[in-house]
Amino acid sequence: MKVEYMTFYMELRRREEKGRAEGLAEGEAKGTAKGRWMTLMELVHDGVITMKEAAKRAGMTEEAFRKLTTH
């Protein structure tokens, strides 16, 4: 019984660690995307690049990029 409990506990820990790692990776990806978008917006605001160029660099249409700027 003790061995079964320990095996179950180890499996729970493994799943917890895997879930935590996946969550961290997802959070980092979202943070990186948001940071890139914010940088592009600042470049547009400062007149360094056009809205069209920023949208292209973000990999979206100009219309979609403009919608993001209004939120």
Residue pairs with C-beta under 8 A, 6 or more apart in sequence:
36 58
37 58
37 68
40 49
40 54
40 57
40 58
41 54
41 69
43 49
43 54
44 50
44 51
44 54
44 69
49 57
51 62
51 65
51 66
52 62
54 65
55 61
55 62
55 64
55 65
55 66
58 65
